[in-house]
Amino acid sequence: MALVAAAATAWWEGGLGRDQASAHDSVLAVIGLGFLATALAGVGRQAVPSSQWVKGPFALRRHLADARASALGAAIWTVLVLAVIGWDLNSFVHQEHDLPTLSSILGHLTASQPGRAVVFFGWLLLGGAIALGWRRPR
Amino acid sequence: MATAAVSPGGVVWIVLGAALVGWGTFSAMRPGLPGPIALIRWFTQSWLGRVLALCAWGGAGWHVFCQRP
């Protein structure tokens, strides 16, 4: 049911332009709902305290010895994400036609209603997972 | 014969995208390796991580759907 509602919202949003006030209002409303859902669903249900989470990456050396494949996988993810950020920054700084930014590529993808709707639907799913996913049982 | 013109920067994006999809698929299928879901789950372990991820998600959404010229 939630997926159907998300798909319908995404299709409606896909028909809006990025300069329209209704597009701004709906995106802001979704962001606000995301934070509200996080707060309401999350009280006392986080897996680890924030202080422990912050220290997590610094335990990498110990973790590497414990679970080599897992640590190597995390390192590859880090390299890939940093490569995307670095290349995007490089393209942004040079501002050349031959160096499209991630933003301009997404701009092409979201220029049509189906494209904008599909990207919006993915964004809704990701937001839902971040806001509500992986809670400790009450 | 028509050929699609891809800029040099576009080629780098294709390589990066292929690497992300390839590694994401491979890691998702191999037990013991952190896949793309594990990457998101890592952020949702704590309040701080979840709020940081939400801020990034909201900022990206605002940029893509409301700002991108």
N, CA and C atoms of all chains as a GROMACS GRO file, in nm:
protein
  621
    1MET      N    1   0.084  -0.121   0.000
    1MET     CA    2   0.000   0.000   0.000
    1MET      C    3   0.087   0.126   0.000
    2ALA      N    4   0.188   0.125   0.086
    2ALA     CA    5   0.280   0.240   0.092
    2ALA      C    6   0.355   0.254  -0.040
    3LEU      N    7   0.389   0.140  -0.101
    3LEU     CA    8   0.462   0.145  -0.229
    3LEU      C    9   0.374   0.203  -0.339
    4VAL      N   10   0.245   0.167  -0.339
    4VAL     CA   11   0.151   0.220  -0.439
    4VAL      C   12   0.137   0.371  -0.421
    5ALA      N   13   0.125   0.414  -0.295
    5ALA     CA   14   0.114   0.558  -0.266
    5ALA      C   15   0.241   0.630  -0.310
    6ALA      N   16   0.357   0.567  -0.285
    6ALA     CA   17   0.483   0.630  -0.325
    6ALA      C   18   0.493   0.640  -0.477
    7ALA      N   19   0.448   0.534  -0.546
    7ALA     CA   20   0.454   0.534  -0.692
    7ALA      C   21   0.361   0.642  -0.749
    8ALA      N   22   0.241   0.653  -0.691
    8ALA     CA   23   0.145   0.754  -0.738
    8ALA      C   24   0.199   0.895  -0.713
    9THR      N   25   0.258   0.915  -0.596
    9THR     CA   26   0.317   1.046  -0.564
    9THR      C   27   0.430   1.078  -0.662
   10ALA      N   28   0.512   0.975  -0.690
   10ALA     CA   29   0.626   0.996  -0.780
   10ALA      C   30   0.578   1.032  -0.920
   11TRP      N   31   0.472   0.966  -0.967
   11TRP     CA   32   0.422   0.996  -1.101
   11TRP      C   33   0.366   1.138  -1.106
   12TRP      N   34   0.292   1.176  -1.001
   12TRP     CA   35   0.239   1.314  -0.994
   12TRP      C   36   0.354   1.415  -0.991
   13GLU      N   37   0.452   1.386  -0.906
   13GLU     CA   38   0.568   1.477  -0.895
   13GLU      C   39   0.645   1.484  -1.025
   14GLY      N   40   0.649   1.371  -1.099
   14GLY     CA   41   0.719   1.367  -1.226
   14GLY      C   42   0.664   1.466  -1.327
   15GLY      N   43   0.536   1.498  -1.313
   15GLY     CA   44   0.473   1.592  -1.405
   15GLY      C   45   0.499   1.738  -1.371
   16LEU      N   46   0.565   1.762  -1.260
   16LEU     CA   47   0.592   1.900  -1.219
   16LEU      C   48   0.729   1.945  -1.270
   17GLY      N   49   0.744   2.075  -1.281
   17GLY     CA   50   0.874   2.130  -1.320
   17GLY      C   51   0.949   2.172  -1.196
   18ARG      N   52   1.084   2.180  -1.208
   18ARG     CA   53   1.162   2.213  -1.088
   18ARG      C   54   1.144   2.358  -1.044
   19ASP      N   55   1.084   2.440  -1.130
   19ASP     CA   56   1.062   2.580  -1.090
   19ASP      C   57   0.924   2.604  -1.030
   20GLN      N   58   0.840   2.501  -1.032
   20GLN     CA   59   0.702   2.519  -0.984
   20GLN      C   60   0.698   2.518  -0.830
   21ALA      N   61   0.613   2.606  -0.776
   21ALA     CA   62   0.600   2.614  -0.630
   21ALA      C   63   0.549   2.482  -0.574
   22SER      N   64   0.459   2.413  -0.647
   22SER     CA   65   0.406   2.286  -0.595
   22SER      C   66   0.515   2.180  -0.587
   23ALA      N   67   0.612   2.185  -0.678
   23ALA     CA   68   0.724   2.090  -0.672
   23ALA      C   69   0.807   2.119  -0.546
   24HIS      N   70   0.832   2.246  -0.521
   24HIS     CA   71   0.910   2.283  -0.402
   24HIS      C   72   0.836   2.240  -0.275
   25ASP      N   73   0.705   2.269  -0.271
   25ASP     CA   74   0.626   2.235  -0.152
   25ASP      C   75   0.625   2.085  -0.127
   26SER      N   76   0.608   2.007  -0.236
   26SER     CA   77   0.598   1.862  -0.216
   26SER      C   78   0.732   1.803  -0.172
   27VAL      N   79   0.842   1.852  -0.231
   27VAL     CA   80   0.974   1.800  -0.190
   27VAL      C   81   1.001   1.838  -0.044
   28LEU      N   82   0.969   1.961  -0.007
   28LEU     CA   83   0.989   2.003   0.132
   28LEU      C   84   0.901   1.921   0.226
   29ALA      N   85   0.778   1.893   0.183
   29ALA     CA   86   0.688   1.813   0.267
   29ALA      C   87   0.743   1.673   0.287
   30VAL      N   88   0.798   1.612   0.180
   30VAL     CA   89   0.855   1.477   0.192
   30VAL      C   90   0.976   1.479   0.286
   31ILE      N   91   1.061   1.581   0.271
   31ILE     CA   92   1.178   1.591   0.359
   31ILE      C   93   1.132   1.606   0.506
   32GLY      N   94   1.033   1.692   0.528
   32GLY     CA   95   0.980   1.710   0.664
   32GLY      C   96   0.922   1.580   0.718
   33LEU      N   97   0.849   1.507   0.635
   33LEU     CA   98   0.793   1.378   0.677
   33LEU      C   99   0.904   1.279   0.713
   34GLY      N  100   1.012   1.283   0.636
   34GLY     CA  101   1.125   1.194   0.663
   34GLY      C  102   1.182   1.219   0.802
   35PHE      N  103   1.202   1.344   0.836
   35PHE     CA  104   1.256   1.377   0.968
   35PHE      C  105   1.156   1.344   1.078
   36LEU      N  106   1.028   1.371   1.052
   36LEU     CA  107   0.924   1.341   1.150
   36LEU      C  108   0.915   1.191   1.176
   37ALA      N  109   0.917   1.113   1.067
   37ALA     CA  110   0.909   0.966   1.082
   37ALA      C  111   1.031   0.914   1.156
   38THR      N  112   1.147   0.972   1.128
   38THR     CA  113   1.270   0.931   1.198
   38THR      C  114   1.255   0.953   1.347
   39ALA      N  115   1.204   1.071   1.383
   39ALA     CA  116   1.191   1.104   1.525
   39ALA      C  117   1.086   1.016   1.593
   40LEU      N  118   0.972   0.998   1.528
   40LEU     CA  119   0.863   0.924   1.590
   40LEU      C  120   0.894   0.775   1.602
   41ALA      N  121   0.959   0.720   1.500
   41ALA     CA  122   0.983   0.575   1.501
   41ALA      C  123   1.109   0.537   1.576
   42GLY      N  124   1.191   0.637   1.607
   42GLY     CA  125   1.325   0.601   1.652
   42GLY      C  126   1.353   0.604   1.800
   43VAL      N  127   1.260   0.651   1.881
   43VAL     CA  128   1.293   0.670   2.022
   43VAL      C  129   1.332   0.537   2.087
   44GLY      N  130   1.456   0.531   2.134
   44GLY     CA  131   1.503   0.411   2.203
   44GLY      C  132   1.522   0.290   2.115
   45ARG      N  133   1.528   0.309   1.983
   45ARG     CA  134   1.535   0.193   1.895
   45ARG      C  135   1.657   0.195   1.803
   46GLN      N  136   1.760   0.268   1.839
   46GLN     CA  137   1.882   0.267   1.758
   46GLN      C  138   1.972   0.151   1.801
   47ALA      N  139   2.044   0.096   1.705
   47ALA     CA  140   2.128  -0.021   1.734
   47ALA      C  141   2.244   0.014   1.827
   48VAL      N  142   2.308   0.129   1.801
   48VAL     CA  143   2.424   0.168   1.885
   48VAL      C  144   2.414   0.316   1.918
   49PRO      N  145   2.472   0.359   2.031
   49PRO     CA  146   2.475   0.503   2.061
   49PRO      C  147   2.562   0.577   1.960
   50SER      N  148   2.532   0.707   1.940
   50SER     CA  149   2.606   0.786   1.840
   50SER      C  150   2.755   0.791   1.871
   51SER      N  151   2.789   0.801   2.001
   51SER     CA  152   2.931   0.811   2.038
   51SER      C  153   3.006   0.685   1.993
   52GLN      N  154   2.943   0.571   2.008
   52GLN     CA  155   3.006   0.446   1.968
   52GLN      C  156   3.016   0.438   1.815
   53TRP      N  157   2.912   0.488   1.746
   53TRP     CA  158   2.909   0.484   1.599
   53TRP      C  159   3.021   0.570   1.540
   54VAL      N  160   3.044   0.686   1.601
   54VAL     CA  161   3.149   0.777   1.552
   54VAL      C  162   3.285   0.710   1.563
   55LYS      N  163   3.305   0.633   1.670
   55LYS     CA  164   3.436   0.569   1.689
   55LYS      C  165   3.454   0.446   1.601
   56GLY      N  166   3.346   0.398   1.542
   56GLY     CA  167   3.349   0.273   1.464
   56GLY      C  168   3.460   0.264   1.362
   57PRO      N  169   3.469   0.362   1.268
   57PRO     CA  170   3.571   0.352   1.163
   57PRO      C  171   3.714   0.349   1.216
   58PHE      N  172   3.735   0.405   1.337
   58PHE     CA  173   3.871   0.409   1.390
   58PHE      C  174   3.914   0.271   1.442
   59ALA      N  175   3.817   0.180   1.452
   59ALA     CA  176   3.851   0.044   1.496
   59ALA      C  177   3.883  -0.044   1.375
   60LEU      N  178   3.911   0.020   1.260
   60LEU     CA  179   3.928  -0.055   1.136
   60LEU      C  180   4.044  -0.154   1.142
   61ARG      N  181   4.154  -0.114   1.206
   61ARG     CA  182   4.271  -0.202   1.210
   61ARG      C  183   4.239  -0.332   1.282
   62ARG      N  184   4.167  -0.319   1.394
   62ARG     CA  185   4.130  -0.438   1.469
   62ARG      C  186   4.030  -0.521   1.386
   63HIS      N  187   3.939  -0.448   1.320
   63HIS     CA  188   3.835  -0.513   1.241
   63HIS      C  189   3.896  -0.587   1.122
   64LEU      N  190   4.002  -0.530   1.065
   64LEU     CA  191   4.069  -0.589   0.950
   64LEU      C  192   4.121  -0.728   0.984
   65ALA      N  193   4.173  -0.739   1.107
   65ALA     CA  194   4.225  -0.869   1.149
   65ALA      C  195   4.110  -0.967   1.174
   66ASP      N  196   3.997  -0.915   1.225
   66ASP     CA  197   3.884  -1.003   1.259
   66ASP      C  198   3.811  -1.053   1.133
   67ALA      N  199   3.782  -0.961   1.042
   67ALA     CA  200   3.701  -0.995   0.925
   67ALA      C  201   3.761  -0.927   0.803
   68ARG      N  202   3.858  -0.994   0.743
   68ARG     CA  203   3.934  -0.934   0.634
   68ARG      C  204   3.845  -0.898   0.513
   69ALA      N  205   3.756  -0.990   0.472
   69ALA     CA  206   3.673  -0.966   0.354
   69ALA      C  207   3.581  -0.847   0.376
   70SER      N  208   3.523  -0.840   0.494
   70SER     CA  209   3.431  -0.732   0.526
   70SER      C  210   3.503  -0.596   0.524
   71ALA      N  211   3.622  -0.593   0.583
   71ALA     CA  212   3.698  -0.468   0.587
   71ALA      C  213   3.743  -0.427   0.447
   72LEU      N  214   3.783  -0.526   0.366
   72LEU     CA  215   3.825  -0.496   0.229
   72LEU      C  216   3.706  -0.442   0.148
   73GLY      N  217   3.589  -0.503   0.169
   73GLY     CA  218   3.468  -0.456   0.100
   73GLY      C  219   3.436  -0.312   0.138
   74ALA      N  220   3.447  -0.281   0.266
   74ALA     CA  221   3.421  -0.144   0.312
   74ALA      C  222   3.521  -0.047   0.249
   75ALA      N  223   3.648  -0.091   0.237
   75ALA     CA  224   3.750  -0.005   0.177
   75ALA      C  225   3.720   0.020   0.030
   76ILE      N  226   3.673  -0.083  -0.042
   76ILE     CA  227   3.640  -0.064  -0.185
   76ILE      C  228   3.522   0.033  -0.200
   77TRP      N  229   3.422   0.020  -0.112
   77TRP     CA  230   3.310   0.115  -0.116
   77TRP      C  231   3.359   0.258  -0.094
   78THR      N  232   3.449   0.272   0.003
   78THR     CA  233   3.501   0.405   0.035
   78THR      C  234   3.573   0.463  -0.087
   79VAL      N  235   3.656   0.382  -0.152
   79VAL     CA  236   3.730   0.429  -0.270
   79VAL      C  237   3.632   0.470  -0.382
   80LEU      N  238   3.530   0.387  -0.406
   80LEU     CA  239   3.435   0.417  -0.513
   80LEU      C  240   3.358   0.546  -0.484
   81VAL      N  241   3.311   0.562  -0.361
   81VAL     CA  242   3.234   0.682  -0.326
   81VAL      C  243   3.324   0.807  -0.335
   82LEU      N  244   3.449   0.794  -0.287
   82LEU     CA  245   3.542   0.907  -0.297
   82LEU      C  246   3.573   0.940  -0.442
   83ALA      N  247   3.582   0.837  -0.529
   83ALA     CA  248   3.608   0.860  -0.672
   83ALA      C  249   3.492   0.939  -0.735
   84VAL      N  250   3.369   0.902  -0.700
   84VAL     CA  251   3.252   0.974  -0.753
   84VAL      C  252   3.253   1.119  -0.706
   85ILE      N  253   3.278   1.139  -0.575
   85ILE     CA  254   3.280   1.276  -0.521
   85ILE      C  255   3.394   1.356  -0.586
   86GLY      N  256   3.511   1.294  -0.597
   86GLY     CA  257   3.627   1.364  -0.653
   86GLY      C  258   3.606   1.402  -0.799
   87TRP      N  259   3.552   1.308  -0.878
   87TRP     CA  260   3.531   1.338  -1.020
   87TRP      C  261   3.422   1.443  -1.038
   88ASP      N  262   3.321   1.438  -0.953
   88ASP     CA  263   3.214   1.537  -0.960
   88ASP      C  264   3.270   1.677  -0.925
   89LEU      N  265   3.354   1.683  -0.823
   89LEU     CA  266   3.415   1.812  -0.785
   89LEU      C  267   3.504   1.864  -0.898
   90ASN      N  268   3.583   1.774  -0.957
   90ASN     CA  269   3.670   1.813  -1.068
   90ASN      C  270   3.587   1.869  -1.185
   91SER      N  271   3.479   1.801  -1.219
   91SER     CA  272   3.394   1.846  -1.329
   91SER      C  273   3.328   1.980  -1.295
   92PHE      N  274   3.288   1.994  -1.169
   92PHE     CA  275   3.223   2.119  -1.127
   92PHE      C  276   3.321   2.237  -1.133
   93VAL      N  277   3.442   2.214  -1.087
   93VAL     CA  278   3.541   2.323  -1.083
   93VAL      C  279   3.577   2.368  -1.225
   94HIS      N  280   3.591   2.274  -1.319
   94HIS     CA  281   3.633   2.311  -1.455
   94HIS      C  282   3.520   2.369  -1.539
   95GLN      N  283   3.396   2.334  -1.508
   95GLN     CA  284   3.280   2.391  -1.580
   95GLN      C  285   3.297   2.385  -1.731
   96GLU      N  286   3.331   2.267  -1.783
   96GLU     CA  287   3.347   2.252  -1.928
   96GLU      C  288   3.238   2.159  -1.982
   97HIS      N  289   3.206   2.182  -2.108
   97HIS     CA  290   3.100   2.102  -2.170
   97HIS      C  291   3.138   1.953  -2.173
   98ASP      N  292   3.267   1.926  -2.189
   98ASP     CA  293   3.313   1.787  -2.197
   98ASP      C  294   3.319   1.718  -2.061
   99LEU      N  295   3.297   1.794  -1.956
   99LEU     CA  296   3.305   1.737  -1.821
   99LEU      C  297   3.171   1.756  -1.748
  100PRO      N  298   3.072   1.672  -1.782
  100PRO     CA  299   2.943   1.688  -1.716
  100PRO      C  300   2.951   1.653  -1.567
  101THR      N  301   2.877   1.727  -1.486
  101THR     CA  302   2.870   1.693  -1.343
  101THR      C  303   2.760   1.590  -1.323
  102LEU      N  304   2.763   1.526  -1.208
  102LEU     CA  305   2.657   1.429  -1.174
  102LEU      C  306   2.521   1.500  -1.176
  103SER      N  307   2.524   1.624  -1.130
  103SER     CA  308   2.401   1.703  -1.126
  103SER      C  309   2.344   1.725  -1.267
  104SER      N  310   2.432   1.755  -1.364
  104SER     CA  311   2.383   1.780  -1.499
  104SER      C  312   2.332   1.651  -1.564
  105ILE      N  313   2.397   1.537  -1.531
  105ILE     CA  314   2.349   1.408  -1.583
  105ILE      C  315   2.210   1.378  -1.526
  106LEU      N  316   2.194   1.401  -1.396
  106LEU     CA  317   2.062   1.380  -1.334
  106LEU      C  318   1.960   1.478  -1.391
  107GLY      N  319   2.007   1.600  -1.427
  107GLY     CA  320   1.918   1.698  -1.489
  107GLY      C  321   1.860   1.647  -1.620
  108HIS      N  322   1.945   1.579  -1.700
  108HIS     CA  323   1.897   1.520  -1.826
  108HIS      C  324   1.797   1.408  -1.797
  109LEU      N  325   1.832   1.325  -1.696
  109LEU     CA  326   1.744   1.212  -1.662
  109LEU      C  327   1.607   1.258  -1.615
  110THR      N  328   1.603   1.369  -1.544
  110THR     CA  329   1.477   1.414  -1.484
  110THR      C  330   1.405   1.518  -1.570
  111ALA      N  331   1.449   1.532  -1.696
  111ALA     CA  332   1.385   1.632  -1.783
  111ALA      C  333   1.246   1.587  -1.830
  112SER      N  334   1.224   1.455  -1.834
  112SER     CA  335   1.094   1.403  -1.878
  112SER      C  336   1.013   1.356  -1.757
  113GLN      N  337   0.880   1.344  -1.776
  113GLN     CA  338   0.797   1.299  -1.663
  113GLN      C  339   0.835   1.158  -1.616
  114PRO      N  340   0.849   1.059  -1.710
  114PRO     CA  341   0.887   0.926  -1.661
  114PRO      C  342   1.022   0.926  -1.589
  115GLY      N  343   1.119   0.998  -1.644
  115GLY     CA  344   1.252   1.003  -1.582
  115GLY      C  345   1.247   1.064  -1.444
  116ARG      N  346   1.177   1.179  -1.434
  116ARG     CA  347   1.167   1.246  -1.304
  116ARG      C  348   1.091   1.158  -1.204
  117ALA      N  349   0.985   1.091  -1.254
  117ALA     CA  350   0.905   1.005  -1.165
  117ALA      C  351   0.988   0.888  -1.112
  118VAL      N  352   1.067   0.825  -1.200
  118VAL     CA  353   1.148   0.710  -1.158
  118VAL      C  354   1.253   0.752  -1.056
  119VAL      N  355   1.321   0.864  -1.084
  119VAL     CA  356   1.424   0.911  -0.990
  119VAL      C  357   1.359   0.952  -0.857
  120PHE      N  358   1.241   1.016  -0.865
  120PHE     CA  359   1.172   1.057  -0.743
  120PHE      C  360   1.129   0.935  -0.661
  121PHE      N  361   1.083   0.830  -0.730
  121PHE     CA  362   1.041   0.707  -0.661
  121PHE      C  363   1.161   0.645  -0.588
  122GLY      N  364   1.275   0.640  -0.657
  122GLY     CA  365   1.396   0.587  -0.592
  122GLY      C  366   1.436   0.671  -0.472
  123TRP      N  367   1.421   0.802  -0.486
  123TRP     CA  368   1.454   0.893  -0.374
  123TRP      C  369   1.360   0.869  -0.256
  124LEU      N  370   1.232   0.846  -0.284
  124LEU     CA  371   1.135   0.817  -0.177
  124LEU      C  372   1.171   0.687  -0.105
  125LEU      N  373   1.206   0.583  -0.182
  125LEU     CA  374   1.241   0.454  -0.122
  125LEU      C  375   1.364   0.468  -0.033
  126LEU      N  376   1.463   0.541  -0.084
  126LEU     CA  377   1.585   0.561  -0.006
  126LEU      C  378   1.555   0.637   0.123
  127GLY      N  379   1.474   0.741   0.113
  127GLY     CA  380   1.437   0.818   0.232
  127GLY      C  381   1.361   0.733   0.332
  128GLY      N  382   1.270   0.649   0.283
  128GLY     CA  383   1.194   0.561   0.372
  128GLY      C  384   1.286   0.464   0.444
  129ALA      N  385   1.384   0.410   0.371
  129ALA     CA  386   1.478   0.316   0.433
  129ALA      C  387   1.562   0.386   0.539
  130ILE      N  388   1.607   0.507   0.509
  130ILE     CA  389   1.690   0.580   0.606
  130ILE      C  390   1.607   0.616   0.730
  131ALA      N  391   1.483   0.659   0.709
  131ALA     CA  392   1.401   0.706   0.820
  131ALA      C  393   1.352   0.590   0.908
  132LEU      N  394   1.311   0.480   0.844
  132LEU     CA  395   1.241   0.376   0.919
  132LEU      C  396   1.316   0.244   0.931
  133GLY      N  397   1.416   0.224   0.847
  133GLY     CA  398   1.478   0.093   0.838
  133GLY      C  399   1.568   0.058   0.954
  134TRP      N  400   1.582  -0.072   0.976
  134TRP     CA  401   1.679  -0.131   1.070
  134TRP      C  402   1.668  -0.075   1.212
  135ARG      N  403   1.545  -0.070   1.261
  135ARG     CA  404   1.524  -0.029   1.401
  135ARG      C  405   1.534  -0.151   1.492
  136ARG      N  406   1.578  -0.128   1.613
  136ARG     CA  407   1.575  -0.234   1.714
  136ARG      C  408   1.430  -0.257   1.753
  137PRO      N  409   1.386  -0.382   1.773
  137PRO     CA  410   1.247  -0.404   1.814
  137PRO      C  411   1.218  -0.336   1.948
  138ARG      N  412   1.093  -0.290   1.964
  138ARG     CA  413   1.055  -0.225   2.091
  138ARG      C  414   1.053  -0.326   2.204
  139MET      N  415   2.629   0.575  -4.073
  139MET     CA  416   2.601   0.510  -3.945
  139MET      C  417   2.606   0.615  -3.833
  140ALA      N  418   2.503   0.615  -3.754
  140ALA     CA  419   2.496   0.714  -3.647
  140ALA      C  420   2.574   0.664  -3.525
  141THR      N  421   2.656   0.750  -3.467
  141THR     CA  422   2.727   0.713  -3.345
  141THR      C  423   2.692   0.814  -3.238
  142ALA      N  424   2.675   0.764  -3.117
  142ALA     CA  425   2.644   0.854  -3.006
  142ALA      C  426   2.774   0.917  -2.958
  143ALA      N  427   2.775   1.051  -2.948
  143ALA     CA  428   2.896   1.120  -2.904
  143ALA      C  429   2.897   1.127  -2.752
  144VAL      N  430   2.998   1.066  -2.694
  144VAL     CA  431   3.011   1.071  -2.548
  144VAL      C  432   3.137   1.151  -2.516
  145SER      N  433   3.123   1.251  -2.432
  145SER     CA  434   3.238   1.336  -2.396
  145SER      C  435   3.335   1.256  -2.309
  146PRO      N  436   3.462   1.302  -2.303
  146PRO     CA  437   3.559   1.232  -2.217
  146PRO      C  438   3.510   1.221  -2.072
  147GLY      N  439   3.450   1.329  -2.024
  147GLY     CA  440   3.397   1.325  -1.888
  147GLY      C  441   3.285   1.223  -1.875
  148GLY      N  442   3.206   1.211  -1.981
  148GLY     CA  443   3.097   1.114  -1.982
  148GLY      C  444   3.150   0.972  -1.974
  149VAL      N  445   3.264   0.948  -2.042
  149VAL     CA  446   3.324   0.814  -2.039
  149VAL      C  447   3.366   0.779  -1.895
  150VAL      N  448   3.423   0.878  -1.825
  150VAL     CA  449   3.463   0.852  -1.686
  150VAL      C  450   3.339   0.817  -1.601
  151TRP      N  451   3.230   0.890  -1.624
  151TRP     CA  452   3.106   0.861  -1.549
  151TRP      C  453   3.055   0.721  -1.580
  152ILE      N  454   3.066   0.680  -1.707
  152ILE     CA  455   3.021   0.545  -1.744
  152ILE      C  456   3.106   0.440  -1.672
  153VAL      N  457   3.238   0.464  -1.668
  153VAL     CA  458   3.328   0.369  -1.600
  153VAL      C  459   3.295   0.364  -1.451
  154LEU      N  460   3.276   0.483  -1.390
  154LEU     CA  461   3.244   0.487  -1.246
  154LEU      C  462   3.109   0.418  -1.218
  155GLY      N  463   3.013   0.446  -1.304
  155GLY     CA  464   2.880   0.385  -1.288
  155GLY      C  465   2.888   0.234  -1.301
  156ALA      N  466   2.964   0.187  -1.400
  156ALA     CA  467   2.980   0.042  -1.420
  156ALA      C  468   3.050  -0.020  -1.300
  157ALA      N  469   3.150   0.050  -1.247
  157ALA     CA  470   3.223  -0.003  -1.130
  157ALA      C  471   3.129  -0.012  -1.010
  158LEU      N  472   3.048   0.091  -0.991
  158LEU     CA  473   2.954   0.091  -0.877
  158LEU      C  474   2.850  -0.020  -0.892
  159VAL      N  475   2.793  -0.032  -1.012
  159VAL     CA  476   2.692  -0.136  -1.034
  159VAL      C  477   2.756  -0.274  -1.022
  160GLY      N  478   2.874  -0.290  -1.084
  160GLY     CA  479   2.943  -0.419  -1.080
  160GLY      C  480   2.978  -0.460  -0.938
  161TRP      N  481   3.040  -0.369  -0.864
  161TRP     CA  482   3.080  -0.401  -0.726
  161TRP      C  483   2.956  -0.418  -0.638
  162GLY      N  484   2.854  -0.334  -0.661
  162GLY     CA  485   2.730  -0.346  -0.583
  162GLY      C  486   2.664  -0.481  -0.604
  163THR      N  487   2.659  -0.527  -0.729
  163THR     CA  488   2.598  -0.657  -0.759
  163THR      C  489   2.681  -0.771  -0.699
  164PHE      N  490   2.813  -0.762  -0.722
  164PHE     CA  491   2.903  -0.868  -0.673
  164PHE      C  492   2.896  -0.879  -0.520
  165SER      N  493   2.904  -0.762  -0.453
  165SER     CA  494   2.907  -0.765  -0.306
  165SER      C  495   2.772  -0.806  -0.248
  166ALA      N  496   2.664  -0.774  -0.322
  166ALA     CA  497   2.531  -0.813  -0.272
  166ALA      C  498   2.512  -0.965  -0.277
  167MET      N  499   2.583  -1.029  -0.372
  167MET     CA  500   2.563  -1.174  -0.389
  167MET      C  501   2.660  -1.258  -0.306
  168ARG      N  502   2.764  -1.192  -0.254
  168ARG     CA  503   2.867  -1.267  -0.178
  168ARG      C  504   2.847  -1.248  -0.028
  169PRO      N  505   2.812  -1.355   0.044
  169PRO     CA  506   2.800  -1.342   0.189
  169PRO      C  507   2.936  -1.304   0.250
  170GLY      N  508   2.933  -1.215   0.346
  170GLY     CA  509   3.059  -1.173   0.409
  170GLY      C  510   3.109  -1.040   0.356
  171LEU      N  511   3.061  -1.001   0.237
  171LEU     CA  512   3.101  -0.871   0.181
  171LEU      C  513   2.988  -0.770   0.204
  172PRO      N  514   3.021  -0.647   0.245
  172PRO     CA  515   2.915  -0.548   0.264
  172PRO      C  516   2.860  -0.500   0.130
  173GLY      N  517   2.732  -0.525   0.103
  173GLY     CA  518   2.669  -0.481  -0.021
  173GLY      C  519   2.612  -0.341  -0.008
  174PRO      N  520   2.540  -0.294  -0.111
  174PRO     CA  521   2.485  -0.157  -0.106
  174PRO      C  522   2.387  -0.136   0.009
  175ILE      N  523   2.312  -0.240   0.045
  175ILE     CA  524   2.218  -0.227   0.156
  175ILE      C  525   2.294  -0.208   0.288
  176ALA      N  526   2.405  -0.282   0.300
  176ALA     CA  527   2.487  -0.270   0.422
  176ALA      C  528   2.543  -0.129   0.436
  177LEU      N  529   2.570  -0.068   0.321
  177LEU     CA  530   2.623   0.069   0.322
  177LEU      C  531   2.520   0.166   0.384
  178ILE      N  532   2.394   0.151   0.344
  178ILE     CA  533   2.287   0.237   0.399
  178ILE      C  534   2.262   0.199   0.545
  179ARG      N  535   2.264   0.068   0.572
  179ARG     CA  536   2.235   0.021   0.708
  179ARG      C  537   2.339   0.073   0.807
  180TRP      N  538   2.463   0.087   0.759
  180TRP     CA  539   2.569   0.135   0.848
  180TRP      C  540   2.534   0.275   0.902
  181PHE      N  541   2.478   0.358   0.814
  181PHE     CA  542   2.442   0.493   0.857
  181PHE      C  543   2.323   0.493   0.954
  182THR      N  544   2.237   0.392   0.943
  182THR     CA  545   2.116   0.392   1.025
  182THR      C  546   2.137   0.327   1.162
  183GLN      N  547   2.261   0.294   1.195
  183GLN     CA  548   2.287   0.229   1.323
  183GLN      C  549   2.264   0.323   1.440
  184SER      N  550   2.292   0.452   1.420
  184SER     CA  551   2.283   0.546   1.532
  184SER      C  552   2.202   0.668   1.490
  185TRP      N  553   2.161   0.745   1.590
  185TRP     CA  554   2.088   0.868   1.562
  185TRP      C  555   2.169   0.961   1.473
  186LEU      N  556   2.297   0.977   1.508
  186LEU     CA  557   2.381   1.071   1.434
  186LEU      C  558   2.394   1.029   1.288
  187GLY      N  559   2.423   0.902   1.264
  187GLY     CA  560   2.437   0.853   1.128
  187GLY      C  561   2.308   0.868   1.049
  188ARG      N  562   2.197   0.836   1.116
  188ARG     CA  563   2.068   0.845   1.048
  188ARG      C  564   2.035   0.990   1.012
  189VAL      N  565   2.061   1.082   1.103
  189VAL     CA  566   2.032   1.223   1.075
  189VAL      C  567   2.125   1.278   0.966
  190LEU      N  568   2.253   1.239   0.970
  190LEU     CA  569   2.346   1.282   0.864
  190LEU      C  570   2.299   1.230   0.728
  191ALA      N  571   2.260   1.103   0.723
  191ALA     CA  572   2.212   1.045   0.596
  191ALA      C  573   2.085   1.115   0.550
  192LEU      N  574   1.996   1.147   0.645
  192LEU     CA  575   1.872   1.217   0.608
  192LEU      C  576   1.901   1.356   0.554
  193CYS      N  577   1.998   1.425   0.614
  193CYS     CA  578   2.034   1.559   0.566
  193CYS      C  579   2.089   1.550   0.422
  194ALA      N  580   2.176   1.452   0.399
  194ALA     CA  581   2.232   1.434   0.264
  194ALA      C  582   2.121   1.399   0.165
  195TRP      N  583   2.031   1.311   0.207
  195TRP     CA  584   1.919   1.269   0.122
  195TRP      C  585   1.828   1.389   0.089
  196GLY      N  586   1.795   1.468   0.191
  196GLY     CA  587   1.709   1.584   0.170
  196GLY      C  588   1.775   1.688   0.081
  197GLY      N  589   1.904   1.714   0.107
  197GLY     CA  590   1.977   1.811   0.025
  197GLY      C  591   1.985   1.768  -0.120
  198ALA      N  592   2.012   1.639  -0.140
  198ALA     CA  593   2.021   1.587  -0.278
  198ALA      C  594   1.885   1.598  -0.347
  199GLY      N  595   1.778   1.564  -0.275
  199GLY     CA  596   1.644   1.574  -0.335
  199GLY      C  597   1.608   1.716  -0.371
  200TRP      N  598   1.637   1.808  -0.282
  200TRP     CA  599   1.607   1.949  -0.311
  200TRP      C  600   1.684   1.995  -0.433
  201HIS      N  601   1.812   1.959  -0.442
  201HIS     CA  602   1.895   2.000  -0.554
  201HIS      C  603   1.845   1.941  -0.685
  202VAL      N  604   1.819   1.810  -0.684
  202VAL     CA  605   1.782   1.743  -0.810
  202VAL      C  606   1.642   1.783  -0.856
  203PHE      N  607   1.546   1.794  -0.763
  203PHE     CA  608   1.407   1.815  -0.805
  203PHE      C  609   1.363   1.961  -0.804
  204CYS      N  610   1.440   2.048  -0.740
  204CYS     CA  611   1.396   2.188  -0.730
  204CYS      C  612   1.497   2.289  -0.782
  205GLN      N  613   1.624   2.253  -0.790
  205GLN     CA  614   1.725   2.354  -0.823
  205GLN      C  615   1.792   2.335  -0.956
  206ARG      N  616   1.815   2.211  -0.996
  206ARG     CA  617   1.899   2.183  -1.112
  206ARG      C  618   1.850   2.259  -1.236
  207PRO      N  619   1.932   2.350  -1.293
  207PRO     CA  620   1.885   2.428  -1.408
  207PRO      C  621   1.873   2.346  -1.536
   0.00000   0.00000   0.00000
